[in-house]
Amino acid sequence: MQAAHYEFRPKNVGRWIVWSLFALVLLTAPSLFTSSLSVTMLSQMGIAIIACLSYNILLGQGGMLSFGHAVYSGLGSYMAIHALNMLSNGKLNIPVSLLPLVGGLAGMGFAVLLGYVTTRKSGTPFAMITLGVAELVFAMSLMFSEFFGGEAGVSGNRVAGPSWLGITFGPAVQVYYLVAIYTFVCVALMFAFTRTPLGRILNAVRDNPERVEFIGYSTQRVRYFAFVISGFFAGIAGGLGCLLFEIVTAEVVGAHRSGAYLLFTFLGGATFFFGPIIGGILMILASVLLSEITKAWLLYLGLVFLFMVMYAPGGIASLIMMNLRVAAFGFLRKLWVSYLGLGAAALTLLLGAAVMIEMTYHLQLDAAMGPQVKFIGIQFNSGEADHWFGAAFVMLTGLFLFELCRRHYLLEWSQVQEDIEKEIKRREAL
């Protein structure tokens, strides 16, 4: 009888370091950002990270472009807020900390029901079906006020049930740490999912569905299972949002929320696991901070998305990984001058364009308050032609310089890639 043979793999030290740093950041963030607004924003970032990562199971890992992902996070929010109200009325006896799991189970349940229909198709038909389902659910949220609460929504009180060790979830920092725990666990589970056979075959369905069918797998069933898992994590994000805001309105199932998931997952980088984490952070920074700075924040966001599609379709994560590869071979020092030039030219272009945008918005929305516009601490006069000419001149100068720097950068980048290939061949020869 042959003896059992065990093989021990060395620990991935780098991965342990990354996860430890991630946990440390979640643990210490409220100590660095102590204001109530900052703590609330940190909680929103954790929720957005879970939502964007759950969406990336569809988009990045499965190649399924969904226009209705907010349906599952939103319905999870509604079920969680109703469970919270039942808990407050004494009709339900579960800890408040488990309410996000109620949202997760609700999101999974609706994904089981609706995903069976939507995943029967792929590509453009799948995207159109998800869009139709999203519009249907949003219309229902305004029609069935008994469950959805109409335009006013459904509100609750998270300080319900007995406290445990003095934790009532009244203070915002206690809610943050609950969100942080769920964020860490959900991120770890979704990363683990990418390493499972189902996660691997989902990548194969994305890349070559015909071959997957040929080797005996049902692509529809793989997409369906991934859709259900995605709905579960989206529901958890919705349940956490319910506890954070203590109100759920029709906006949580609207097209704007679904579009935000798509936009920021793409900006972060759908082809890398950590890309949606970056996207979730940017989502809150844009919707909270940028919206307070300017009324034209959606226009700026659209322009950023446009330029990312044109020049960096892999998202911010792809830019990071490409430059890390260059740095690993020691060639990043050849590009730093080009990066400085690109940054300076881009800032010049952005400054000129932003001044023109702000003056245009002022004329359209705040003309009654006079022609004066204050932007980045500088007063501009929207009624003076000189100010318009100056802003246009700065913008065109920045555009010209950016194009020159971009062409020079592309030449240097090509040379660096050739040097890297030569270095790889030299190392292989050794």
Helices and strands as residue ranges (DSSP letters): H 13-32, H 36-59, H 70-88, G 96-98, H 99-118, H 123-143, H 145-148, E 154-155, H 172-194, H 197-207, H 209-214, H 219-245, E 247-248, G 250-253, H 255-268, H 275-284, I 285-290, H 291-293, H 297-311, H 315-328, G 332-334, H 336-365, G 367-369, E 372-375, E 378-381, H 385-429
